[in-house]
């Protein structure tokens, strides 16, 4: 299969610093880089990650980011916020967004007219756990008197994204769950109020150290889980959109039949 048209349609990544850093090769495997490699000559992966942003800020900037379909068509859209929104209300970083507003903001992004104009395949991403053991030294270096994010609070925000996905019939990459599987966490046996992996109340989880270098931002192992979970979701929800099923844009160099068809298309458009 071959697409004769250009420009490329887009795989649009909208999120915070975890998205912003996902093209980086500084530590190794990068999620967005791997995604672009998978869809090369098929879709353009557009990184619109903004370090430190919460959903309130995301809504403010959205109108300046999303192009009209006549300019560039968004085929896939990932929405990945919550790591900053779930900061504690009294944390000095001032990034906290109340849980009910967080959910409303996500729903507003999903239903925004500029998003709906593209009719994209929307994928929500639930935020990962927080490893307080590694994040607390960072807070201390900023002069904070106590940790700004808690494992238990982050779980509430991740659960809220999953619940929103169910209500809106949107697929969710549940990174909180995917990361917790690596810790051996038994969700069925856990009771509210008990400490979670990542909490300062219990010993540090080696698995979370492997996945997140500072307790929040991803190591290559974390980005690889993100990539594999996303590809698995696409395979289940939209098998015709797997990379090998998406037509290439423009002919392969040695496909003579495709070249002839493309040349005929160009001639007829003049």
C-alpha positions, 0 to 999 in steps of 0.5 A: 500500500502507498499514500501518494499525498503529502504532508504526512499525517501526525502522531501528536504527543501532548504532555508535560516533561515526561513527553518533552524528554521522550525524544532524548537519547541522553540516557538511551532508549527514548519513547518518541524516538522509537515511535518515530522510527516505527512510523517513519515515512508513514506518520510524523511524530510531533512532540508537544511536551512542556516541562512543569505544565499542568492541565490548567496551563495545557488548556491555555496553550492548546489553541496555539498548538493544534493546527487546522486539519487543512494544514496538518491532519492529526491521526493520533493524539496522546494526552499525558498529564497528571505528574504535576497536577498531583503535587500536594496542594501546599507544595511550594512548586504551586503545580497542584490542580484539584482532582475534580478540576484535573478530570474536567480539564482532561475532558475539556481537552478531549472535546476542544473544537480544535481537537474534534476538528481532526477526529483523531484517535485519542489515547489517554495516558495515566501518570506513573507512580512517584518514588518519594525516596528519589524525589525527596532529595530533589525537593530538599535541594529546592529548600522544601520542608517536606516532599511535594508529591506522594505515592498515594496521591499520584495513584488517585490521579492515575485512577481518575484518568482510567475512570475518565477513559472508561466513561468517555470510551477512550483507551488508556495507557495505564503507566501507573499499573504497568510500572507497579507490575514491575515492583510485584505490587499486588493490587488485589491485596492492597487496602486503602491507607496501606503504603504503596511502593515508592512511599517513604514509609517502606523500603525503596523499590529497586524496580522504581529506581530502574524505571525513573532516575529521579523518582518521576522522570523516566529512565530508558526502561520506563520509556520502553514500557511506555512504548510497548504499552502504547503499541499493544494498545494500538494493536488491540484497538486499531490493528489497521493502524499498526506501523506495518499496516499504515501506507508509506508516503511516496514510493520506495526508490525501486518500486517502478509501478508506484513511481509511475502511479505517482508521476501520473498523479502529479501530471493530472494535478497540473 
